[in-house]
Amino acid sequence: MKVGFIGLGIMGKPMGKNLIKAGYKLVVSGHNRKTAREMEELGADIADTPAEIAGQCDVVITMLPNSPQVREVALGKDGIIEGAKAGLTLIDMSSIDPTETKAIAAELAEKGIDMLDAPVSGGEPKAIDGTLSVMAGGEKATFDRYYDLLSAMAASVVYVGGIGSGNIAKLANQIIVAVNIAAVSEALTLAVKAGADPELVYKAIRGGLAGSAVLDAKAPMMMERNFKPGFRVELHIKDLMNALNASHAAGVSVPLTASVMEILQAVKADGYGKEDHSSIVKYYEKISNVCVERNEK
């Protein structure tokens, strides 16, 4: 099977490398010459445009920043739609607005091109070691056909439902993560302001109902003052913007999402947009005039 891969960024490059390791033949974009050469040395072929990539492949994977880029690559000048033969499948692994996913899929379907939306969770570390979580939407038969392909990049590959469902699941994930980080930040700020040791409070609550993967991943980062990005503030803003757009289209009120979006915007305005989203704690520290850090022994 020949696989096109467009979007060799922080996430896409290691995902593509894992496909090569699994024995798939890749055709990748030459847009970033340095990255293209690196992939070529591993055995990938290079093409100049999405149309050229689509013309050589049975399936094309995209891993792009947001909805406009996916639309341009899929439907724009020299896009996938211009080079694809009927029967090609586009697997969009970007995290985008599900309403836009459905619109793009509908235009592709008119040309006989199938589509899955299969966004991922796990960040760069899990992209590198091939243990991402994939949530996929589209025709079940198409999902089944490409399950092994997706599994070459992931530890968990779950079918969610019709087209757009993958991105709905991803937005639900991003809402839960953002609200959890805000809650951890708020709670630890309270602990410090009230005179308690935040690390001891963390240890006391992590084994109870308040315990979560988010608490265990982000509370230590906050206390260590380690804001090296696993997932950047500016990317979480993008995801919550898509969540708000999708919720408004569905007629759903999401007040907690809106509140955390405003916190993230404030964090970005203070210059922390490229830091890890655990930098949400800095918003609470600023308004409470404290620092959530480990006490010196």
WOPE-V505617 format. One record per backbone hydrogen bond with DSSP energy under -0.5 kcal/mol. NH is the residue of the N-H (numbers start at 1). CO is the residue of the C=O. If there is no record, write none. Layout:
# WOPE-V505617
<<NH,CO> <NH,CO>>
This chain:
# WOPE-V505617
<<3,1> <3,25> <4,59> <5,27> <6,61> <9,7> <13,9> <15,11> <16,12> <17,13> <18,14> <19,15> <20,16> <21,17> <22,18> <23,20> <24,19> <25,1> <26,24> <27,3> <28,45> <29,5> <30,47> <33,31> <36,32> <37,33> <38,34> <39,35> <40,36> <41,37> <42,38> <42,39> <43,40> <44,39> <45,26> <47,28> <51,78> <53,49> <54,50> <55,51> <56,52> <56,53> <57,53> <57,54> <58,2> <59,2> <60,89> <61,4> <62,91> <63,6> <70,66> <71,67> <72,68> <73,69> <74,70> <75,71> <76,71> <76,72> <79,76> <80,73> <81,74> <82,79> <83,79> <83,80> <84,80> <87,112> <88,85> <89,58> <90,114> <91,60> <91,89> <92,90> <92,116> <93,62> <93,91> <95,64> <96,94> <100,97> <101,97> <102,98> <103,99> <104,100> <105,101> <106,102> <107,103> <108,104> <109,105> <110,106> <111,108> <112,109> <113,108> <114,88> <114,112> <116,90> <117,137> <118,92> <118,116> <119,135> <120,93> <121,133> <124,230> <126,122> <127,123> <128,124> <129,125> <130,126> <131,126> <132,126> <132,153> <133,121> <134,132> <134,156> <135,119> <136,158> <137,117> <138,161> <143,139> <144,140> <145,141> <146,142> <147,144> <150,146> <151,147> <152,148> <152,149> <153,150> <154,151> <155,132> <156,132> <158,134> <160,136> <161,136> <165,162> <168,164> <169,165> <170,166> <171,167> <172,168> <173,169> <174,170> <175,171> <176,172> <177,173> <178,174> <179,175> <180,176> <181,177> <182,178> <183,179> <184,180> <185,181> <186,182> <187,183> <188,184> <189,185> <190,186> <191,187> <192,188> <193,189> <194,190> <195,192> <196,191> <198,196> <201,197> <202,198> <203,199> <204,200> <205,201> <206,202> <208,205> <211,208> <216,212> <217,213> <218,214> <219,215> <221,217> <222,218> <223,219> <224,220> <225,221> <225,222> <226,221> <227,225> <233,275> <234,273> <236,232> <237,233> <238,234> <239,235> <240,236> <241,237> <242,238> <243,239> <244,240> <245,241> <246,242> <247,243> <248,244> <249,245> <250,246> <251,247> <251,248> <252,247> <258,254> <259,255> <260,256> <261,257> <262,258> <263,259> <264,260> <265,261> <266,262> <267,263> <268,264> <269,265> <270,266> <271,268> <272,267> <273,268> <275,272> <276,227> <277,231> <279,276> <280,277> <281,278> <282,279> <283,279> <283,280> <284,280> <285,281> <286,282> <287,283> <288,284> <289,285> <290,285> <293,291> <294,223>>
